[in-house]
Amino acid sequence: MQRKIVAARLAGFACFAVYLVGLFLPKAYAQALMLFPFAGVVASTAYIHFTAKCPKCKVKLPQQRFGLGLADKLRACPGCGLDLTSAAPPPAK
């Protein structure tokens, strides 16, 4: 889950970089490029919002304030205590 969130955050930053590059392009190209960065940042933010949840109890997991992924010391779900460091999926009900 951590890798997916970091990848989505980096994709959002890459889309924002395309926006910054578009500011220095001629006006005809810049107008065409402005929709892509907006859609990319919104899509990556929405993906992170729906992905950063506990797989068992669906509690929203804390994220780093000035980082890319989940909180550094997050080892277990704050809601149900599920170990998030293990690779095994939670048992089905």
Sine and cosine of phi, psi and omega as CSV:
sin_phi,cos_phi,sin_psi,cos_psi,sin_omega,cos_omega
0.00,0.00,-0.64,0.77,0.01,-1.00
-0.86,0.51,-0.69,0.72,-0.01,-1.00
-0.90,0.43,-0.62,0.79,0.01,-1.00
-0.91,0.42,-0.65,0.76,-0.02,-1.00
-0.93,0.36,-0.68,0.73,0.03,-1.00
-0.90,0.44,-0.67,0.74,0.02,-1.00
-0.89,0.45,-0.66,0.75,0.02,-1.00
-0.92,0.40,-0.64,0.77,0.02,-1.00
-0.91,0.42,-0.67,0.74,0.03,-1.00
-0.91,0.41,-0.58,0.81,0.06,-1.00
-0.91,0.42,-0.62,0.79,0.07,-1.00
-0.90,0.43,-0.66,0.75,0.06,-1.00
-0.90,0.43,-0.62,0.79,0.03,-1.00
-0.90,0.43,-0.64,0.77,0.05,-1.00
-0.91,0.42,-0.62,0.79,0.05,-1.00
-0.91,0.40,-0.58,0.82,0.05,-1.00
-0.90,0.44,-0.60,0.80,0.07,-1.00
-0.89,0.46,-0.62,0.78,0.06,-1.00
-0.88,0.48,-0.71,0.71,0.00,-1.00
-0.90,0.44,-0.64,0.77,0.05,-1.00
-0.91,0.42,-0.62,0.79,0.01,-1.00
-0.89,0.46,-0.41,0.91,0.03,-1.00
-0.92,0.40,-0.43,0.90,-0.05,-1.00
-0.99,-0.16,0.02,1.00,0.03,-1.00
-1.00,0.04,0.31,-0.95,0.11,-0.99
-0.85,0.53,0.44,-0.90,-0.14,-0.99
-0.85,0.53,-0.60,0.80,-0.02,-1.00
-0.89,0.46,-0.64,0.77,0.01,-1.00
-0.98,0.21,-0.60,0.80,-0.07,-1.00
-0.90,0.44,-0.64,0.76,-0.02,-1.00
-0.90,0.44,-0.60,0.80,0.01,-1.00
-0.95,0.32,-0.54,0.84,-0.04,-1.00
-0.99,0.14,-0.29,0.96,-0.13,-0.99
-0.94,0.35,-0.43,0.90,0.01,-1.00
-0.96,0.29,-0.60,0.80,-0.02,-1.00
-0.88,0.48,-0.76,0.65,0.00,-1.00
-0.89,0.46,-0.65,0.76,0.01,-1.00
-0.88,0.48,-0.74,0.67,0.00,-1.00
-0.90,0.43,-0.61,0.79,-0.01,-1.00
-0.92,0.38,-0.67,0.74,0.01,-1.00
-0.92,0.38,-0.67,0.74,0.02,-1.00
-0.90,0.43,-0.68,0.74,-0.01,-1.00
-0.91,0.41,-0.66,0.75,0.00,-1.00
-0.93,0.37,-0.61,0.80,0.04,-1.00
-0.92,0.40,-0.67,0.74,0.03,-1.00
-0.91,0.43,-0.65,0.76,0.02,-1.00
-0.88,0.48,-0.70,0.72,0.01,-1.00
-0.90,0.43,-0.65,0.76,0.00,-1.00
-0.87,0.50,-0.66,0.76,-0.04,-1.00
-1.00,0.04,-0.24,0.97,-0.03,-1.00
-0.99,-0.10,-0.53,0.85,-0.10,-1.00
-0.99,0.17,0.86,0.51,0.02,-1.00
-0.75,-0.67,0.47,-0.88,0.05,-1.00
-0.89,0.45,0.72,-0.69,0.00,-1.00
-0.93,0.38,-0.33,0.95,-0.06,-1.00
-1.00,-0.09,-0.81,0.59,-0.13,-0.99
-0.95,-0.30,-0.07,1.00,0.05,-1.00
0.90,0.43,0.42,0.91,0.10,-0.99
-0.97,0.24,0.67,-0.74,0.02,-1.00
-0.92,0.39,0.78,-0.63,-0.05,-1.00
-1.00,0.03,0.61,-0.79,-0.01,-1.00
-0.93,0.36,0.60,-0.80,0.01,-1.00
-0.93,-0.37,0.32,-0.95,0.06,-1.00
-0.91,0.42,0.61,-0.79,-0.01,-1.00
-0.96,0.29,-0.71,0.71,0.00,-1.00
-0.83,-0.56,0.77,0.63,-0.02,-1.00
-0.59,-0.81,-0.25,-0.97,-0.08,-1.00
-0.98,-0.21,-0.53,0.85,-0.15,-0.99
-0.85,-0.52,-0.54,-0.84,0.01,-1.00
-0.95,0.30,0.23,-0.97,-0.01,-1.00
-0.83,0.55,0.58,-0.82,-0.09,-1.00
-0.86,0.51,-0.71,0.71,-0.12,-0.99
-1.00,-0.08,0.30,0.95,0.00,-1.00
-0.98,0.19,0.94,-0.33,0.02,-1.00
-0.91,-0.42,-0.44,0.90,-0.03,-1.00
-0.68,-0.73,0.40,-0.91,0.02,-1.00
-0.91,0.41,0.74,-0.68,0.02,-1.00
-0.94,0.35,-0.31,0.95,-0.02,-1.00
-1.00,0.03,-0.78,0.62,-0.11,-0.99
-0.91,-0.42,-0.17,0.99,0.02,-1.00
0.99,0.12,0.21,0.98,0.01,-1.00
-0.89,0.46,0.73,-0.68,0.02,-1.00
-0.95,0.32,0.91,-0.41,-0.04,-1.00
-1.00,0.03,-0.12,0.99,-0.02,-1.00
-1.00,0.05,-0.31,0.95,-0.01,-1.00
-0.98,0.20,0.48,-0.88,-0.03,-1.00
-1.00,0.09,-0.23,0.97,-0.05,-1.00
-0.97,0.25,0.67,-0.74,0.05,-1.00
-0.95,0.31,0.36,-0.93,0.00,-1.00
-0.93,0.37,0.47,-0.88,0.01,-1.00
-0.92,0.39,0.58,-0.81,0.00,-1.00
-0.98,0.22,0.52,-0.86,0.03,-1.00
-1.00,0.05,0.00,0.00,0.00,0.00
